[in-house]
Amino acid sequence: MTEDVFSEHRPLLFTIAYEMLGSASDAEDVLQESYLRWSAVDPAEVEHPRAYLVRVVTRQALNHLRAAKARREEYVGTWLPEPIRTAPGVSEDVVLAESVSMAMMLVLETLNPTERAVFVLHDVFGYTHGEIAASVGKAEPTVRQIAHRARRHVHARRRRFEPDTAGTREVVRRFLRAAATGEVQALMDLLAPDVVVFADGGGKVSTVRRPVGGRDDVARFVLGVTRAGTSTDRFEHVTCNGMPAVRFPAAGEPGWLLAFEIQDGRVTGLYGMRNPDKLHRADAVRPLDRGGRTPWKP
């Protein structure tokens, strides 16, 4: 009974933990800790199991997030969220697709832990300020103020993108062809003027340690990587964090992954994951769920 209830809500609980932490590995740790706490209570004494579990997961995720903040300040190079494979259907839920995108996860990193928890629970999952107050240990008026501040911060920095569709995959296909053949003009035509490349090697794999911005510099970077021997011939189309992406295999190694942020037929952002520690779990498709709640709308 206890295990069945937890399993029923697992996709929702994982989604909350992942959006709060930006790490599938840490989210799994949070779920394990939360299950141990759930198994120690009498389910008959819990009137609303889902609300109880969300509260437990939120508190555990906050503990992890506060500890992770210090580690990420010492991270070598650009930190990117641990990528997760998502089902193509995730793009049908626009709020969910945007909330797990690489771009949104980077914006959420700029919030403090409590702001992040409040924003995720309220604006993405549709929980009330009163419900959130019980999860984060704050008074409801305080939570309301935090939600307003976090929302204003996020909306000022969020980046728009188109989810994984046949149209965006065609842009990806043309991009890879131009890179592989060295067609500079074709590549430039596919890049937005303010395109940015983010790459995460975690200090374990060689890559740029700072974002590369601007069409000219990004084109040079992409062509330079291709000339350096990084193959763009063999790849697998995947949906990663609700975004079109490609996975490049490597014999006996995790390889690397490239996610595309696309708007109006042009690439506005490239997110390259080369840190092997963040790729070991990138093959299994993760079921995500917002729990049927209606998110906040301005």
Phi and psi in degrees as GROMACS dihedral restraints (atoms count N, CA, C in turn):
[ dihedral_restraints ]
;  ai    aj    ak    al  type     phi  dphi    fc
    3     4     5     6     1   -59.2    20    10
    4     5     6     7     1   -46.7    20    10
    6     7     8     9     1   -66.5    20    10
    7     8     9    10     1   -38.3    20    10
    9    10    11    12     1   -62.7    20    10
   10    11    12    13     1   -43.3    20    10
   12    13    14    15     1   -64.1    20    10
   13    14    15    16     1   -43.6    20    10
   15    16    17    18     1   -64.7    20    10
   16    17    18    19     1   -43.3    20    10
   18    19    20    21     1   -62.6    20    10
   19    20    21    22     1   -36.9    20    10
   21    22    23    24     1   -60.2    20    10
   22    23    24    25     1   -39.0    20    10
   24    25    26    27     1   -98.7    20    10
   25    26    27    28     1     3.8    20    10
   27    28    29    30     1   -57.6    20    10
   28    29    30    31     1   -45.8    20    10
   30    31    32    33     1   -57.9    20    10
   31    32    33    34     1   -40.6    20    10
   33    34    35    36     1   -64.5    20    10
   34    35    36    37     1   -46.1    20    10
   36    37    38    39     1   -65.2    20    10
   37    38    39    40     1   -40.6    20    10
   39    40    41    42     1   -63.6    20    10
   40    41    42    43     1   -43.1    20    10
   42    43    44    45     1   -61.2    20    10
   43    44    45    46     1   -43.5    20    10
   45    46    47    48     1   -62.5    20    10
   46    47    48    49     1   -48.6    20    10
   48    49    50    51     1   -63.3    20    10
   49    50    51    52     1   -41.6    20    10
   51    52    53    54     1   -65.6    20    10
   52    53    54    55     1   -43.3    20    10
   54    55    56    57     1   -67.3    20    10
   55    56    57    58     1   -28.8    20    10
   57    58    59    60     1   -77.5    20    10
   58    59    60    61     1   -29.5    20    10
   60    61    62    63     1  -109.2    20    10
   61    62    63    64     1   -26.9    20    10
   63    64    65    66     1    70.7    20    10
   64    65    66    67     1    17.9    20    10
   66    67    68    69     1  -142.1    20    10
   67    68    69    70     1   120.3    20    10
   69    70    71    72     1   -66.4    20    10
   70    71    72    73     1   -37.4    20    10
   72    73    74    75     1   -62.7    20    10
   73    74    75    76     1   -47.0    20    10
   75    76    77    78     1   -66.7    20    10
   76    77    78    79     1   -35.5    20    10
   78    79    80    81     1   -63.7    20    10
   79    80    81    82     1   -40.0    20    10
   81    82    83    84     1   -65.0    20    10
   82    83    84    85     1   -38.0    20    10
   84    85    86    87     1   -62.9    20    10
   85    86    87    88     1   -41.8    20    10
   87    88    89    90     1   -62.5    20    10
   88    89    90    91     1   -42.2    20    10
   90    91    92    93     1   -65.1    20    10
   91    92    93    94     1   -37.6    20    10
   93    94    95    96     1   -64.8    20    10
   94    95    96    97     1   -45.5    20    10
   96    97    98    99     1   -63.6    20    10
   97    98    99   100     1   -38.8    20    10
   99   100   101   102     1   -68.4    20    10
  100   101   102   103     1   -37.2    20    10
  102   103   104   105     1   -64.8    20    10
  103   104   105   106     1   -39.7    20    10
  105   106   107   108     1   -61.0    20    10
  106   107   108   109     1   -40.0    20    10
  108   109   110   111     1   -69.1    20    10
  109   110   111   112     1   -39.0    20    10
  111   112   113   114     1   -65.2    20    10
  112   113   114   115     1   -40.0    20    10
  114   115   116   117     1   -70.3    20    10
  115   116   117   118     1   -14.7    20    10
  117   118   119   120     1   -89.9    20    10
  118   119   120   121     1    -5.8    20    10
  120   121   122   123     1  -105.9    20    10
  121   122   123   124     1   161.4    20    10
  123   124   125   126     1   -88.0    20    10
  124   125   126   127     1   111.8    20    10
  126   127   128   129     1   -55.8    20    10
  127   128   129   130     1   -28.2    20    10
  129   130   131   132     1   -65.1    20    10
  130   131   132   133     1   -20.9    20    10
  132   133   134   135     1   -92.1    20    10
  133   134   135   136     1    -1.8    20    10
  135   136   137   138     1  -104.2    20    10
  136   137   138   139     1   111.9    20    10
  138   139   140   141     1   -71.1    20    10
  139   140   141   142     1   -39.5    20    10
  141   142   143   144     1  -126.3    20    10
  142   143   144   145     1    89.8    20    10
  144   145   146   147     1   -57.5    20    10
  145   146   147   148     1   -42.2    20    10
  147   148   149   150     1   -63.7    20    10
  148   149   150   151     1   -45.2    20    10
  150   151   152   153     1   -62.4    20    10
  151   152   153   154     1   -38.7    20    10
  153   154   155   156     1   -64.2    20    10
  154   155   156   157     1   -45.1    20    10
  156   157   158   159     1   -67.6    20    10
  157   158   159   160     1   -39.5    20    10
  159   160   161   162     1   -61.4    20    10
  160   161   162   163     1   -40.1    20    10
  162   163   164   165     1   -64.1    20    10
  163   164   165   166     1   -44.1    20    10
  165   166   167   168     1   -64.2    20    10
  166   167   168   169     1   -46.3    20    10
  168   169   170   171     1   -63.0    20    10
  169   170   171   172     1   -41.2    20    10
  171   172   173   174     1   -60.6    20    10
  172   173   174   175     1   -45.2    20    10
  174   175   176   177     1   -65.5    20    10
  175   176   177   178     1   -41.7    20    10
  177   178   179   180     1   -66.6    20    10
  178   179   180   181     1   -39.5    20    10
  180   181   182   183     1   -65.4    20    10
  181   182   183   184     1   -38.0    20    10
  183   184   185   186     1   -62.1    20    10
  184   185   186   187     1   -41.3    20    10
  186   187   188   189     1   -60.9    20    10
  187   188   189   190     1   -44.6    20    10
  189   190   191   192     1   -65.2    20    10
  190   191   192   193     1   -41.7    20    10
  192   193   194   195     1   -65.0    20    10
  193   194   195   196     1   -39.8    20    10
  195   196   197   198     1   -64.4    20    10
  196   197   198   199     1   -37.4    20    10
  198   199   200   201     1   -71.3    20    10
  199   200   201   202     1   -36.2    20    10
  201   202   203   204     1   -69.9    20    10
  202   203   204   205     1   -28.5    20    10
  204   205   206   207     1   -56.6    20    10
  205   206   207   208     1   -42.5    20    10
  207   208   209   210     1   -66.7    20    10
  208   209   210   211     1   -40.8    20    10
  210   211   212   213     1   -65.5    20    10
  211   212   213   214     1   -38.6    20    10
  213   214   215   216     1   -72.2    20    10
  214   215   216   217     1   -23.7    20    10
  216   217   218   219     1   -67.2    20    10
  217   218   219   220     1   -22.7    20    10
  219   220   221   222     1  -101.4    20    10
  220   221   222   223     1     5.6    20    10
  222   223   224   225     1   -65.0    20    10
  223   224   225   226     1   138.9    20    10
  225   226   227   228     1   -82.4    20    10
  226   227   228   229     1   118.2    20    10
  228   229   230   231     1    80.1    20    10
  229   230   231   232     1  -161.2    20    10
  231   232   233   234     1   -76.5    20    10
  232   233   234   235     1   130.8    20    10
  234   235   236   237     1   -91.7    20    10
  235   236   237   238     1   127.6    20    10
  237   238   239   240     1  -119.5    20    10
  238   239   240   241     1   153.4    20    10
  240   241   242   243     1   -60.3    20    10
  241   242   243   244     1   151.4    20    10
  243   244   245   246     1   -66.8    20    10
  244   245   246   247     1   118.3    20    10
  246   247   248   249     1   -69.2    20    10
  247   248   249   250     1   147.2    20    10
  249   250   251   252     1  -127.5    20    10
  250   251   252   253     1   143.6    20    10
  252   253   254   255     1   -78.3    20    10
  253   254   255   256     1   129.1    20    10
  255   256   257   258     1  -119.1    20    10
  256   257   258   259     1   149.9    20    10
  258   259   260   261     1   -66.1    20    10
  259   260   261   262     1   144.5    20    10
  261   262   263   264     1   -53.4    20    10
  262   263   264   265     1   -30.6    20    10
  264   265   266   267     1   -67.3    20    10
  265   266   267   268     1   -11.6    20    10
  267   268   269   270     1   -63.0    20    10
  268   269   270   271     1   -25.5    20    10
  270   271   272   273     1   -68.6    20    10
  271   272   273   274     1   -15.6    20    10
  273   274   275   276     1   -70.4    20    10
  274   275   276   277     1   -23.2    20    10
  276   277   278   279     1  -101.0    20    10
  277   278   279   280     1    95.9    20    10
  279   280   281   282     1   -60.2    20    10
  280   281   282   283     1   -41.4    20    10
  282   283   284   285     1   -62.5    20    10
  283   284   285   286     1   -45.5    20    10
  285   286   287   288     1   -64.6    20    10
  286   287   288   289     1   -45.8    20    10
  288   289   290   291     1   -59.6    20    10
  289   290   291   292     1   -44.5    20    10
  291   292   293   294     1   -67.4    20    10
  292   293   294   295     1   -38.5    20    10
  294   295   296   297     1   -68.0    20    10
  295   296   297   298     1   -25.9    20    10
  297   298   299   300     1  -101.1    20    10
  298   299   300   301     1     2.4    20    10
  300   301   302   303     1   -64.6    20    10
  301   302   303   304     1   154.2    20    10
  303   304   305   306     1   -57.9    20    10
  304   305   306   307     1   -41.4    20    10
  306   307   308   309     1   -62.5    20    10
  307   308   309   310     1   -46.0    20    10
  309   310   311   312     1   -66.2    20    10
  310   311   312   313     1   -39.6    20    10
  312   313   314   315     1   -62.2    20    10
  313   314   315   316     1   -35.1    20    10
  315   316   317   318     1   -68.7    20    10
  316   317   318   319     1   -36.7    20    10
  318   319   320   321     1   -65.6    20    10
  319   320   321   322     1   -42.1    20    10
  321   322   323   324     1   -62.2    20    10
  322   323   324   325     1   -27.9    20    10
  324   325   326   327     1   -63.2    20    10
  325   326   327   328     1   -22.5    20    10
  327   328   329   330     1   -85.2    20    10
  328   329   330   331     1    -4.4    20    10
  330   331   332   333     1   -89.1    20    10
  331   332   333   334     1   156.2    20    10
  333   334   335   336     1   -77.6    20    10
  334   335   336   337     1   164.3    20    10
  336   337   338   339     1   -53.2    20    10
  337   338   339   340     1   -44.6    20    10
  339   340   341   342     1   -68.0    20    10
  340   341   342   343     1   -40.8    20    10
  342   343   344   345     1   -60.4    20    10
  343   344   345   346     1   -41.4    20    10
  345   346   347   348     1   -64.5    20    10
  346   347   348   349     1   -45.2    20    10
  348   349   350   351     1   -61.9    20    10
  349   350   351   352     1   -44.5    20    10
  351   352   353   354     1   -65.5    20    10
  352   353   354   355     1   -45.3    20    10
  354   355   356   357     1   -62.0    20    10
  355   356   357   358     1   -48.3    20    10
  357   358   359   360     1   -60.9    20    10
  358   359   360   361     1   -48.8    20    10
  360   361   362   363     1   -67.5    20    10
  361   362   363   364     1   -36.7    20    10
  363   364   365   366     1   -85.5    20    10
  364   365   366   367     1   -54.8    20    10
  366   367   368   369     1   -80.3    20    10
  367   368   369   370     1   -26.8    20    10
  369   370   371   372     1   -96.4    20    10
  370   371   372   373     1   -47.6    20    10
  372   373   374   375     1   -98.8    20    10
  373   374   375   376     1    -8.1    20    10
  375   376   377   378     1    76.8    20    10
  376   377   378   379     1    20.5    20    10
  378   379   380   381     1   -75.8    20    10
  379   380   381   382     1   148.2    20    10
  381   382   383   384     1   -75.9    20    10
  382   383   384   385     1   162.6    20    10
  384   385   386   387     1   -60.5    20    10
  385   386   387   388     1   -36.9    20    10
  387   388   389   390     1   -65.3    20    10
  388   389   390   391     1   -42.6    20    10
  390   391   392   393     1   -64.0    20    10
  391   392   393   394     1   -40.3    20    10
  393   394   395   396     1   -68.2    20    10
  394   395   396   397     1   -37.3    20    10
  396   397   398   399     1   -55.7    20    10
  397   398   399   400     1   -40.5    20    10
  399   400   401   402     1   -68.0    20    10
  400   401   402   403     1   -26.2    20    10
  402   403   404   405     1   -84.4    20    10
  403   404   405   406     1   -33.7    20    10
  405   406   407   408     1  -104.4    20    10
  406   407   408   409     1    -1.6    20    10
  408   409   410   411     1    72.2    20    10
  409   410   411   412     1    34.6    20    10
  411   412   413   414     1  -124.2    20    10
  412   413   414   415     1   158.1    20    10
  414   415   416   417     1   -70.8    20    10
  415   416   417   418     1   151.2    20    10
  417   418   419   420     1   -57.9    20    10
  418   419   420   421     1   -44.3    20    10
  420   421   422   423     1   -60.4    20    10
  421   422   423   424     1   -35.5    20    10
  423   424   425   426     1   -66.1    20    10
  424   425   426   427     1   -42.8    20    10
  426   427   428   429     1   -61.3    20    10
  427   428   429   430     1   -39.3    20    10
  429   430   431   432     1   -61.6    20    10
  430   431   432   433     1   -42.4    20    10
  432   433   434   435     1   -66.1    20    10
  433   434   435   436     1   -41.7    20    10
  435   436   437   438     1   -62.9    20    10
  436   437   438   439     1   -42.5    20    10
  438   439   440   441     1   -61.4    20    10
  439   440   441   442     1   -42.7    20    10
  441   442   443   444     1   -64.1    20    10
  442   443   444   445     1   -45.2    20    10
  444   445   446   447     1   -64.8    20    10
  445   446   447   448     1   -44.2    20    10
  447   448   449   450     1   -66.4    20    10
  448   449   450   451     1   -41.2    20    10
  450   451   452   453     1   -62.8    20    10
  451   452   453   454     1   -44.0    20    10
  453   454   455   456     1   -62.1    20    10
  454   455   456   457     1   -41.0    20    10
  456   457   458   459     1   -63.7    20    10
  457   458   459   460     1   -46.4    20    10
  459   460   461   462     1   -67.6    20    10
  460   461   462   463     1   -45.8    20    10
  462   463   464   465     1   -65.4    20    10
  463   464   465   466     1   -26.7    20    10
  465   466   467   468     1   -75.1    20    10
  466   467   468   469     1   -16.8    20    10
  468   469   470   471     1  -120.1    20    10
  469   470   471   472     1    -7.7    20    10
  471   472   473   474     1   -67.5    20    10
  472   473   474   475     1   148.9    20    10
  474   475   476   477     1  -114.0    20    10
  475   476   477   478     1   136.5    20    10
  477   478   479   480     1   -86.2    20    10
  478   479   480   481     1   147.2    20    10
  480   481   482   483     1  -155.0    20    10
  481   482   483   484     1   163.8    20    10
  483   484   485   486     1  -100.4    20    10
  484   485   486   487     1   133.8    20    10
  486   487   488   489     1   -69.2    20    10
  487   488   489   490     1   177.4    20    10
  489   490   491   492     1   -67.1    20    10
  490   491   492   493     1   112.8    20    10
  492   493   494   495     1  -139.2    20    10
  493   494   495   496     1   175.1    20    10
  495   496   497   498     1   -60.6    20    10
  496   497   498   499     1   -36.6    20    10
  498   499   500   501     1   -66.9    20    10
  499   500   501   502     1   -43.6    20    10
  501   502   503   504     1   -71.2    20    10
  502   503   504   505     1   -32.5    20    10
  504   505   506   507     1   -66.4    20    10
  505   506   507   508     1   -31.3    20    10
  507   508   509   510     1   -67.4    20    10
  508   509   510   511     1   -38.9    20    10
  510   511   512   513     1   -62.0    20    10
  511   512   513   514     1   -42.3    20    10
  513   514   515   516     1   -61.4    20    10
  514   515   516   517     1   -45.1    20    10
  516   517   518   519     1   -60.3    20    10
  517   518   519   520     1   -43.3    20    10
  519   520   521   522     1   -67.1    20    10
  520   521   522   523     1   -37.5    20    10
  522   523   524   525     1   -61.3    20    10
  523   524   525   526     1   -48.2    20    10
  525   526   527   528     1   -65.8    20    10
  526   527   528   529     1   -37.0    20    10
  528   529   530   531     1   -65.3    20    10
  529   530   531   532     1   -43.8    20    10
  531   532   533   534     1   -64.4    20    10
  532   533   534   535     1   -38.8    20    10
  534   535   536   537     1   -66.5    20    10
  535   536   537   538     1   -42.4    20    10
  537   538   539   540     1   -69.6    20    10
  538   539   540   541     1   -33.2    20    10
  540   541   542   543     1   -96.3    20    10
  541   542   543   544     1    -5.4    20    10
  543   544   545   546     1    73.2    20    10
  544   545   546   547     1    25.1    20    10
  546   547   548   549     1   -80.4    20    10
  547   548   549   550     1    94.2    20    10
  549   550   551   552     1   -61.2    20    10
  550   551   552   553     1   -48.0    20    10
  552   553   554   555     1   -65.6    20    10
  553   554   555   556     1   -40.2    20    10
  555   556   557   558     1   -62.5    20    10
  556   557   558   559     1   -37.9    20    10
  558   559   560   561     1   -69.2    20    10
  559   560   561   562     1   -44.2    20    10
  561   562   563   564     1   -61.0    20    10
  562   563   564   565     1   -37.2    20    10
  564   565   566   567     1   -65.5    20    10
  565   566   567   568     1   -22.4    20    10
  567   568   569   570     1   -92.1    20    10
  568   569   570   571     1    -7.5    20    10
  570   571   572   573     1  -101.0    20    10
  571   572   573   574     1   133.5    20    10
  573   574   575   576     1   -71.3    20    10
  574   575   576   577     1   152.5    20    10
  576   577   578   579     1   -56.1    20    10
  577   578   579   580     1   -34.8    20    10
  579   580   581   582     1  -103.3    20    10
  580   581   582   583     1    26.0    20    10
  582   583   584   585     1   -58.2    20    10
  583   584   585   586     1   145.3    20    10
  585   586   587   588     1  -132.7    20    10
  586   587   588   589     1   140.1    20    10
  588   589   590   591     1  -107.0    20    10
  589   590   591   592     1   128.2    20    10
  591   592   593   594     1  -116.4    20    10
  592   593   594   595     1   134.0    20    10
  594   595   596   597     1  -136.6    20    10
  595   596   597   598     1   136.2    20    10
  597   598   599   600     1  -120.8    20    10
  598   599   600   601     1   111.2    20    10
  600   601   602   603     1  -109.7    20    10
  601   602   603   604     1    -9.3    20    10
  603   604   605   606     1    61.1    20    10
  604   605   606   607     1    18.3    20    10
  606   607   608   609     1    76.3    20    10
  607   608   609   610     1     5.3    20    10
  609   610   611   612     1  -108.8    20    10
  610   611   612   613     1   -21.7    20    10
  612   613   614   615     1  -132.8    20    10
  613   614   615   616     1   139.1    20    10
  615   616   617   618     1   -68.1    20    10
  616   617   618   619     1   128.3    20    10
  618   619   620   621     1  -166.3    20    10
  619   620   621   622     1   172.8    20    10
  621   622   623   624     1   -65.2    20    10
  622   623   624   625     1   138.9    20    10
  624   625   626   627     1   -93.8    20    10
  625   626   627   628     1    -9.7    20    10
  627   628   629   630     1  -129.9    20    10
  628   629   630   631     1   153.6    20    10
  630   631   632   633     1   -58.5    20    10
  631   632   633   634     1   145.6    20    10
  633   634   635   636     1  -109.4    20    10
  634   635   636   637     1   124.5    20    10
  636   637   638   639     1  -123.4    20    10
  637   638   639   640     1   153.7    20    10
  639   640   641   642     1    96.9    20    10
  640   641   642   643     1   142.0    20    10
  642   643   644   645     1   -58.3    20    10
  643   644   645   646     1   -45.6    20    10
  645   646   647   648     1   -64.4    20    10
  646   647   648   649     1   -49.0    20    10
  648   649   650   651     1   -66.7    20    10
  649   650   651   652     1   -37.5    20    10
  651   652   653   654     1   -67.8    20    10
  652   653   654   655     1   -41.2    20    10
  654   655   656   657     1   -61.6    20    10
  655   656   657   658     1   -44.1    20    10
  657   658   659   660     1   -62.7    20    10
  658   659   660   661     1   -41.0    20    10
  660   661   662   663     1   -62.4    20    10
  661   662   663   664     1   -47.7    20    10
  663   664   665   666     1   -61.9    20    10
  664   665   666   667     1   -46.4    20    10
  666   667   668   669     1   -68.1    20    10
  667   668   669   670     1   -34.3    20    10
  669   670   671   672     1   -65.7    20    10
  670   671   672   673     1   -41.6    20    10
  672   673   674   675     1   -62.9    20    10
  673   674   675   676     1   -40.8    20    10
  675   676   677   678     1   -66.5    20    10
  676   677   678   679     1   -43.4    20    10
  678   679   680   681     1   -66.1    20    10
  679   680   681   682     1   -27.9    20    10
  681   682   683   684     1   -74.4    20    10
  682   683   684   685     1    -3.2    20    10
  684   685   686   687     1   107.8    20    10
  685   686   687   688     1     3.9    20    10
  687   688   689   690     1   -78.7    20    10
  688   689   690   691     1   114.2    20    10
  690   691   692   693     1   -72.8    20    10
  691   692   693   694     1   136.4    20    10
  693   694   695   696     1  -115.8    20    10
  694   695   696   697     1    15.3    20    10
  696   697   698   699     1   -85.3    20    10
  697   698   699   700     1   -38.9    20    10
  699   700   701   702     1  -108.4    20    10
  700   701   702   703     1   118.1    20    10
  702   703   704   705     1  -158.3    20    10
  703   704   705   706     1   165.2    20    10
  705   706   707   708     1  -124.1    20    10
  706   707   708   709     1   126.8    20    10
  708   709   710   711     1   -70.7    20    10
  709   710   711   712     1   130.1    20    10
  711   712   713   714     1  -138.7    20    10
  712   713   714   715     1   164.0    20    10
  714   715   716   717     1  -103.3    20    10
  715   716   717   718     1   119.5    20    10
  717   718   719   720     1  -123.8    20    10
  718   719   720   721     1   120.3    20    10
  720   721   722   723     1    52.9    20    10
  721   722   723   724     1    38.1    20    10
  723   724   725   726     1    75.7    20    10
  724   725   726   727     1     2.4    20    10
  726   727   728   729     1  -111.2    20    10
  727   728   729   730     1   152.6    20    10
  729   730   731   732     1   -65.8    20    10
  730   731   732   733     1   137.6    20    10
  732   733   734   735     1  -151.1    20    10
  733   734   735   736     1   165.8    20    10
  735   736   737   738     1  -131.8    20    10
  736   737   738   739     1   143.1    20    10
  738   739   740   741     1  -111.8    20    10
  739   740   741   742     1   124.3    20    10
  741   742   743   744     1  -102.4    20    10
  742   743   744   745     1   116.9    20    10
  744   745   746   747     1   -76.4    20    10
  745   746   747   748     1   158.3    20    10
  747   748   749   750     1  -144.2    20    10
  748   749   750   751     1   134.2    20    10
  750   751   752   753     1   -57.4    20    10
  751   752   753   754     1   119.3    20    10
  753   754   755   756     1    71.9    20    10
  754   755   756   757     1     7.5    20    10
  756   757   758   759     1  -134.6    20    10
  757   758   759   760     1   164.3    20    10
  759   760   761   762     1   -65.9    20    10
  760   761   762   763     1   -16.5    20    10
  762   763   764   765     1    75.1    20    10
  763   764   765   766     1  -143.3    20    10
  765   766   767   768     1  -153.4    20    10
  766   767   768   769     1   166.6    20    10
  768   769   770   771     1  -134.1    20    10
  769   770   771   772     1   142.2    20    10
  771   772   773   774     1  -130.0    20    10
  772   773   774   775     1   118.6    20    10
  774   775   776   777     1  -102.8    20    10
  775   776   777   778     1   143.3    20    10
  777   778   779   780     1  -113.6    20    10
  778   779   780   781     1   129.5    20    10
  780   781   782   783     1  -101.1    20    10
  781   782   783   784     1   117.3    20    10
  783   784   785   786     1  -126.0    20    10
  784   785   786   787     1   135.6    20    10
  786   787   788   789     1  -141.0    20    10
  787   788   789   790     1   125.9    20    10
  789   790   791   792     1    55.0    20    10
  790   791   792   793     1    40.7    20    10
  792   793   794   795     1    80.1    20    10
  793   794   795   796     1     5.9    20    10
  795   796   797   798     1  -125.8    20    10
  796   797   798   799     1   149.6    20    10
  798   799   800   801     1   -80.1    20    10
  799   800   801   802     1   119.7    20    10
  801   802   803   804     1  -103.6    20    10
  802   803   804   805     1   -17.8    20    10
  804   805   806   807     1  -155.7    20    10
  805   806   807   808     1   143.3    20    10
  807   808   809   810     1  -125.7    20    10
  808   809   810   811     1   130.9    20    10
  810   811   812   813     1  -122.6    20    10
  811   812   813   814     1   103.5    20    10
  813   814   815   816     1  -100.0    20    10
  814   815   816   817     1   120.8    20    10
  816   817   818   819     1  -106.1    20    10
  817   818   819   820     1   115.8    20    10
  819   820   821   822     1  -120.9    20    10
  820   821   822   823     1    -9.5    20    10
  822   823   824   825     1   -65.3    20    10
  823   824   825   826     1   113.4    20    10
  825   826   827   828     1   -62.0    20    10
  826   827   828   829     1   -27.1    20    10
  828   829   830   831     1   -66.3    20    10
  829   830   831   832     1   -22.0    20    10
  831   832   833   834     1  -101.2    20    10
  832   833   834   835     1     6.2    20    10
  834   835   836   837     1  -113.0    20    10
  835   836   837   838     1    -9.7    20    10
  837   838   839   840     1   -64.8    20    10
  838   839   840   841     1   -27.0    20    10
  840   841   842   843     1  -107.6    20    10
  841   842   843   844     1    14.7    20    10
  843   844   845   846     1   -85.0    20    10
  844   845   846   847     1    -0.5    20    10
  846   847   848   849     1   -92.9    20    10
  847   848   849   850     1   -32.3    20    10
  849   850   851   852     1   -78.2    20    10
  850   851   852   853     1   132.5    20    10
  852   853   854   855     1   -72.5    20    10
  853   854   855   856     1   130.1    20    10
  855   856   857   858     1   -98.5    20    10
  856   857   858   859     1   120.8    20    10
  858   859   860   861     1   -73.2    20    10
  859   860   861   862     1   125.9    20    10
  861   862   863   864     1  -113.5    20    10
  862   863   864   865     1   154.0    20    10
  864   865   866   867     1  -156.0    20    10
  865   866   867   868     1   139.0    20    10
  867   868   869   870     1  -101.7    20    10
  868   869   870   871     1     3.1    20    10
  870   871   872   873     1    77.4    20    10
  871   872   873   874     1    14.5    20    10
  873   874   875   876     1    76.7    20    10
  874   875   876   877     1     8.5    20    10
  876   877   878   879     1   -80.4    20    10
  877   878   879   880     1   154.5    20    10
  879   880   881   882     1   -93.2    20    10
  880   881   882   883     1   119.5    20    10
  882   883   884   885     1   -70.4    20    10
  883   884   885   886     1   162.8    20    10
  885   886   887   888     1   -67.7    20    10
  886   887   888   889     1   141.8    20    10
  888   889   890   891     1  -129.0    20    10
  889   890   891   892     1   137.9    20    10
